[in-house]
Amino acid sequence: MKALIFIFFGLVCFSGIGQVSEVGYTIFGNDSNEYTTDLDTLSDFLYIVGNTNECGYNNGFVVKQKNDSIYNRIVIGADNIKVIESIETYSLDTIFIAGYTNKNQNYDIYISKMDTAFNIQKSATIEFEDWTFCKDIAVGNDFLIGAGETHNGVDYDALLFKMNMNLDTLWTYTYPQIKNQKLTKIISYNDTIFIACGYSEVTGKERDVLLISINTNTGDTLWTNTYGGLNDDECNSVIRALDGGIVGFGTTSSYTSTTKDTYLFKVDSSGSFIWSNLHQVQSASNTLDEKGIDLIELTNGELLVSAITESFGAYGVQSTMIMKTTSTGDWLGGYIYDGGHDDFPTAMRRVNDTVVFVSGIANSQTFGYSDSYILKLKRVNVNNTISIKRKEQVRLCYSDIEHHKNNLIVYPNPIKTRFVIESNTDENINIMIYDLLGKEIFRKKGMTNSYNEFPQSATFGTYIIKIKKGDSISFLKIIYVQ
């Protein structure tokens, strides 16, 4: 095991990797590139969003997962680009997803409300004259707030917006400046005050951490502050601490001359600076970078952060780094997953003090494609055994547009015992059924408009039927109920 050198403001200590243990690692994907962007929990399920090019475009996807098994998955976008950046669960049967779309030949904010079976109840867009992107959403009592940016072809401006639960836009607010401002994360501080973070280049060429506090009733800005040093600094995640302070996590290049390092800081409820720490993993040349991605707080006030490191393993290869700190940002130890290729985190979600999920992008053990990964972490003694569930290669393009392709439907759906693939004419077809991890469970040659027996060994859940008719292939989503 390699030793890490932790450097924070001049103090140097040596520590082995400990305190955090990886207990599960699952890769899911198919013969196309995809990546996760965010995740949330509801009841006993994980809800994961990301993006894939499996349908020929850059589309969003939503996955429902439990105990390493995928219960449901949909692709959103069909014949246009939709990028999904954020997910928030709201109630036992309501989920919001957000990102952006180019359906109208211009990038606009895209929001969708769906139930836990992924039936879309309503979708909406927010259109500006310029390109507009939503990077994150947060849900209030009866509204949601979004954060992102607009782009006029030269500069980016920070953007905030509010919608009601019916996805009607209540207000939008941009921060037009002569330089770039971007917002990447937004959280609820209380019922009416929300905090957004990102970066600003208003004061010069270098980026500074940007925090904005807003009154969601009116859209008024309560305060705006920037933090950092002489070089680039940015915030990628922010939380409200148990003591009422605000903790942010991101990246800094202001305190070392050759690298980017993770940057953890805290301010009070009015934005006044309290403390900051940077974390650097020393490489042999001391020229490789780290990037802070996400953070959570445990009930004892300790912090858990996820980051990208290039300083562990093969030179310049990005690895996943999970670190724990005290409530004042002093580094305690952590865990690094180095799979040999670029494998890095995108989001983190706490279930309780002993279970934390991390979503990310995997390029190791993925058959040459970028895929999604889920790490399940426990705060127990170190355990460096990696358990990888290898994916099966199969193209599973089943967006809404596919359901009616070639005039094929499956009846009945849900299926109990027998099903028919209905068509306008009787034709020879090849039938294959896959679970949502891509494992084939059924294959036969048959005819349209004839009965087929669903495999009785299958368990309750969602499956994909692949139907080959001549040179054409269709994918239809079905539900099997025992």
Residue pairs with C-beta under 8 A, 6 or more apart in sequence:
1 16
1 17
1 384
2 312
3 14
3 15
3 16
4 14
4 15
4 16
4 17
4 281
4 282
4 312
4 336
5 12
5 14
5 280
5 281
5 282
6 12
6 13
6 14
6 15
6 279
6 280
6 281
6 331
7 278
7 279
7 280
7 282
8 277
8 278
8 279
8 280
8 329
8 330
8 331
9 255
9 277
9 278
15 331
15 333
16 333
16 382
17 333
17 334
17 335
17 336
17 382
17 384
18 333
18 334
18 381
18 382
19 324
19 332
19 333
19 334
19 335
19 379
19 382
20 304
20 322
20 323
20 324
20 333
20 334
20 335
20 377
20 379
20 382
21 335
21 377
21 378
21 379
21 380
21 381
21 382
21 383
22 322
22 335
22 337
22 375
22 376
22 377
22 383
22 384
22 386
23 376
23 377
23 378
23 380
23 383
24 68
24 374
24 375
24 376
24 387
25 337
25 373
25 374
25 375
25 376
25 386
25 387
25 388
25 389
26 68
26 373
26 374
26 376
26 388
26 389
27 362
27 365
27 366
27 371
27 372
27 373
27 388
27 389
27 390
27 391
28 63
28 70
28 371
28 372
28 373
28 374
28 391
28 437
29 52
29 362
29 366
29 369
29 370
29 371
29 372
29 391
30 54
30 369
30 391
30 393
30 394
30 395
30 396
30 438
31 54
31 367
31 369
31 393
31 394
31 395
32 52
32 53
32 54
32 369
32 395
33 52
33 53
33 369
33 370
33 371
34 50
34 51
34 52
34 53
34 54
34 61
34 369
34 370
34 371
34 372
35 50
35 51
35 52
35 346
35 361
35 370
35 371
35 372
36 48
36 49
36 50
36 346
36 347
36 359
36 360
36 361
36 372
36 373
36 374
37 49
37 50
37 51
37 84
37 85
37 86
37 99
37 346
37 347
37 359
38 48
38 49
38 50
38 84
38 85
38 86
38 87
38 136
38 346
38 347
38 359
39 46
39 47
39 48
39 49
39 87
39 347
39 349
39 357
39 359
39 374
40 46
40 47
40 87
40 88
40 89
40 95
40 349
41 47
41 89
41 349
41 351
41 357
42 89
42 92
42 95
42 116
43 92
44 66
45 64
45 65
45 66
45 71
45 116
46 63
46 64
46 65
46 66
46 349
46 357
46 374
47 62
47 63
47 64
47 65
47 87
47 89
47 95
48 62
48 63
48 64
48 65
48 87
48 359
48 372
48 374
49 60
49 61
49 62
49 63
49 84
49 85
49 86
49 87
49 97
50 60
50 61
50 63
50 84
50 346
50 359
50 372
51 58
51 59
51 60
51 61
51 83
51 84
52 58
52 59
52 60
52 61
52 75
53 59
54 75
54 395
54 396
54 397
55 75
55 77
55 78
55 397
55 399
55 401
55 402
56 397
57 77
57 78
57 79
57 80
57 81
58 77
58 81
58 82
58 83
59 75
59 76
59 77
59 78
59 81
59 82
59 399
60 75
60 76
60 77
60 82
60 83
60 84
60 97
60 99
61 73
61 74
61 75
61 76
61 84
62 73
62 74
62 76
62 84
62 87
62 95
62 97
62 114
62 118
63 70
63 72
63 73
63 372
63 436
64 70
64 71
64 72
64 73
64 116
64 118
65 71
65 374
68 374
68 389
69 437
69 461
70 435
70 436
70 437
71 436
71 461
71 462
72 117
72 118
72 436
72 461
72 462
73 396
73 436
73 462
74 118
74 398
74 399
74 477
75 397
75 398
75 399
76 82
76 84
76 97
76 112
76 399
77 101
77 399
78 399
78 400
78 401
79 401
80 101
80 102
80 103
81 101
81 102
81 103
82 99
82 100
82 101
82 103
82 110
83 99
83 100
83 101
84 97
84 98
84 99
84 110
85 98
85 99
85 100
85 133
85 134
85 135
85 136
86 97
86 98
86 99
86 134
86 135
86 136
86 137
87 95
87 96
87 97
87 98
88 95
88 96
88 137
88 138
88 139
88 144
89 95
90 96
90 139
92 116
93 115
93 116
94 113
94 114
94 115
94 116
95 113
95 114
95 115
95 116
96 111
96 112
96 113
96 137
96 139
96 144
97 111
97 112
97 114
98 109
98 110
98 111
98 112
98 134
98 136
98 137
98 146
99 109
99 110
99 133
99 134
100 107
100 108
100 109
100 110
100 132
100 133
100 134
100 148
101 107
101 108
101 110
101 125
102 108
103 125
104 125
104 127
106 127
106 131
107 131
107 132
107 133
107 151
108 125
108 126
108 127
108 128
108 132
109 125
109 126
109 127
109 132
109 133
109 134
109 146
109 148
109 161
110 123
110 124
110 125
110 134
111 123
111 124
111 125
111 126
111 134
111 137
111 144
111 146
111 163
111 167
112 120
112 122
112 123
112 124
113 120
113 121
113 122
113 123
113 165
113 167
114 120
114 121
115 121
122 166
122 167
123 167
124 163
124 167
124 168
124 169
126 132
126 134
126 161
126 169
126 172
128 150
130 150
130 151
130 152
130 153
131 150
131 151
131 152
131 153
132 148
132 149
132 150
132 151
132 159
133 148
133 149
133 150
133 151
133 159
134 146
134 147
134 148
134 161
135 147
135 148
135 149
135 182
135 183
135 184
135 185
136 146
136 147
136 148
136 183
136 184
136 185
136 186
137 144
137 145
137 146
137 147
137 186
138 144
138 145
138 186
138 187
138 188
138 194
139 188
140 188
140 191
140 194
140 216
141 191
142 164
142 165
143 162
143 163
143 164
143 165
143 170
143 216
144 162
144 163
144 165
145 160
145 161
145 162
145 186
145 188
145 194
145 214
145 216
146 159
146 160
146 161
146 162
146 163
146 186
147 158
147 159
147 160
147 183
147 184
147 185
147 186
147 196
147 198
148 159
148 182
148 183
149 156
149 157
149 158
149 159
149 181
149 182
149 183
149 198
150 156
150 157
150 159
150 174
151 157
155 177
155 178
155 179
155 180
156 180
156 181
156 182
157 174
157 175
157 176
157 177
157 180
157 181
158 174
158 175
158 181
158 182
158 183
158 196
158 198
158 200
158 210
158 212
159 172
159 173
159 174
159 175
159 183
160 172
160 173
160 174
160 183
160 186
160 196
160 212
160 214
160 219
161 169
161 171
161 172
161 173
162 169
162 170
162 171
162 172
162 216
162 219
163 169
163 170
164 170
171 218
171 219
173 214
173 219
173 221
175 181
175 212
175 224
177 200
177 201
177 202
178 202
179 200
179 201
179 202
179 204
180 199
180 200
180 201
180 207
181 198
181 199
181 200
181 201
181 202
181 210
182 198
182 199
183 196
183 197
183 198
183 210
183 212
184 197
184 198
184 234
184 235
184 236
184 237
185 196
185 197
185 198
185 235
185 236
185 237
185 238
186 194
186 195
186 196
186 197
187 194
187 195
187 196
187 238
187 239
187 240
188 194
188 240
189 195
189 213
189 240
189 246
189 269
192 215
192 216
192 217
193 213
193 214
193 215
193 216
193 222
194 213
194 214
194 216
195 211
195 212
195 213
195 214
195 238
195 240
195 246
196 211
196 212
196 214
196 238
197 209
197 210
197 211
197 212
197 235
197 236
197 237
197 238
197 248
197 250
198 210
198 234
198 235
199 207
199 208
199 209
199 210
199 232
199 233
199 234
199 235
199 250
200 207
200 208
200 209
200 210
200 226
201 207
201 208
202 208
202 226
203 226
206 228
206 230
206 231
206 232
206 233
206 254
207 228
207 232
207 233
207 234
208 226
208 227
208 228
208 233
209 226
209 227
209 228
209 233
209 234
209 235
209 248
209 250
209 263
209 265
210 224
210 225
210 226
210 235
211 224
211 225
211 226
211 227
211 235
211 238
211 246
211 248
211 267
211 271
212 221
212 223
212 224
213 221
213 222
213 223
213 224
213 271
214 220
214 221
214 222
215 221
215 222
223 270
223 271
224 271
225 267
225 271
227 233
227 265
227 267
227 273
227 276
228 252
228 254
229 252
229 254
229 255
230 254
231 252
231 253
231 254
232 251
232 252
232 253
232 254
232 260
233 250
233 251
233 252
233 253
233 254
233 263
234 250
234 251
235 248
235 249
235 250
235 263
236 249
236 250
236 251
236 291
236 292
236 293
236 294
237 248
237 249
237 250
237 292
237 293
237 294
237 295
238 246
238 247
238 248
238 249
239 246
239 247
239 295
239 296
239 297
240 246
241 247
241 266
241 297
241 301
241 327
242 297
242 299
242 301
243 301
244 268
244 269
245 266
245 267
245 268
245 269
245 274
246 266
246 267
246 268
246 269
246 271
247 264
247 265
247 266
247 295
247 297
247 303
248 264
248 265
248 266
248 267
249 262
249 263
249 264
249 265
249 292
249 293
249 294
249 295
249 305
250 262
250 263
250 291
250 292
251 260
251 261
251 262
251 263
251 290
251 291
251 292
252 260
252 261
252 262
252 263
252 278
253 259
253 260
253 261
255 261
255 278
256 278
256 280
256 286
258 286
258 287
259 280
259 286
259 287
259 288
259 289
259 290
260 289
260 290
260 291
261 278
261 279
261 280
261 289
261 290
262 278
262 279
262 280
262 290
262 291
262 292
262 305
262 307
262 323
263 276
263 277
263 278
263 292
264 276
264 277
264 278
264 279
264 292
264 295
264 303
264 305
264 325
264 329
265 273
265 274
265 275
265 276
265 277
265 329
266 274
266 275
266 276
266 328
266 329
267 273
267 274
268 274
275 328
275 329
276 329
277 325
277 329
277 330
277 331
279 290
279 307
279 323
279 331
280 290
281 288
281 290
281 309
281 311
281 312
281 321
282 311
283 310
283 311
283 315
288 309
288 310
288 311
288 315
288 316
289 308
289 310
289 311
290 307
290 308
290 309
290 310
290 311
290 321
291 307
291 308
292 305
292 307
293 305
293 306
293 307
293 308
293 344
293 345
293 346
293 347
293 348
294 305
294 306
294 345
294 346
294 347
294 348
294 358
295 303
295 304
295 305
295 306
295 348
296 303
296 304
296 348
296 349
296 350
296 356
297 303
297 304
297 350
298 304
298 350
298 353
298 379
299 353
300 327
300 353
301 326
301 327
302 324
302 325
302 326
302 327
302 332
303 324
303 325
303 326
303 327
303 329
304 322
304 323
304 324
304 325
304 348
304 350
304 356
304 379
305 322
305 323
305 324
305 325
305 348
306 320
306 321
306 322
306 345
306 347
306 348
306 358
307 320
307 321
307 322
307 323
307 345
308 318
308 319
308 320
308 321
308 344
308 345
309 318
309 319
309 320
309 321
309 336
310 316
310 317
310 318
310 319
312 319
312 321
312 336
312 338
313 319
313 338
313 340
314 338
314 340
317 338
317 340
317 341
317 342
318 342
318 343
318 344
319 336
319 337
319 338
319 339
319 343
319 344
320 336
320 337
320 343
320 344
320 345
320 358
320 360
320 375
321 334
321 335
321 336
322 334
322 335
322 336
322 345
322 358
322 375
322 377
323 331
323 332
323 333
323 334
323 335
324 331
324 332
324 333
324 334
324 379
325 331
325 332
326 332
335 377
335 382
337 343
337 375
337 386
339 362
339 363
339 364
339 365
339 386
340 364
341 363
341 364
342 361
342 363
343 360
343 361
343 362
343 363
343 364
343 373
344 360
344 361
345 358
345 359
345 360
345 375
346 359
346 360
346 361
347 358
347 359
348 356
348 357
348 358
348 359
349 356
349 357
349 359
350 356
351 357
353 379
354 378
354 379
354 380
355 376
355 377
355 378
356 376
356 377
356 378
356 379
357 374
357 375
357 376
357 377
358 374
358 375
358 377
359 372
359 373
359 374
359 375
360 372
360 373
360 374
360 375
361 370
361 371
361 372
361 373
362 370
362 371
362 372
362 373
363 370
363 371
365 388
365 390
366 391
367 391
367 393
371 391
389 437
391 437
391 438
392 437
392 438
392 439
392 440
393 438
394 434
394 438
394 440
394 466
395 475
396 434
396 436
396 438
396 464
396 475
397 475
398 464
398 475
398 476
398 477
402 474
402 475
402 476
403 409
403 476
403 477
405 472
405 474
406 423
406 467
406 469
406 472
406 474
407 423
407 424
408 421
408 422
408 423
408 448
408 467
408 469
408 474
408 476
409 421
409 422
409 476
410 419
410 420
410 421
410 422
410 465
410 476
410 478
411 419
411 420
411 422
412 419
413 419
413 478
413 479
414 478
414 479
414 480
414 481
415 454
415 478
415 479
415 480
415 481
416 454
416 480
416 481
416 482
417 453
417 454
417 456
418 451
418 452
418 453
418 454
419 451
419 452
419 454
419 478
420 449
420 450
420 451
420 452
421 429
421 431
421 446
421 448
421 449
421 450
421 452
421 465
421 467
422 448
422 449
423 448
423 449
423 469
425 448
426 447
426 448
426 449
426 450
427 447
427 448
427 469
427 470
428 445
428 446
428 447
428 469
429 445
429 446
429 447
429 448
429 467
429 468
429 469
430 443
430 444
430 445
430 446
430 467
430 468
431 442
431 443
431 444
431 445
431 446
431 452
431 465
431 466
431 467
432 440
432 442
432 443
432 465
432 466
432 467
432 468
433 440
433 441
433 442
433 443
433 454
433 455
433 463
433 464
433 465
433 466
434 440
434 441
434 463
434 464
434 466
435 441
435 458
435 461
435 463
435 464
436 461
436 462
436 463
436 464
441 455
441 457
441 458
441 463
442 454
442 455
444 452
446 452
448 469
454 480
458 480
459 480
459 482
460 480
460 481
460 482
461 479
461 480
462 477
462 478
462 479
462 480
463 477
463 478
463 479
463 480
464 475
464 476
464 477
464 478
465 475
465 476
465 477
465 478
466 473
466 474
466 475
467 473
467 474
467 475
467 476
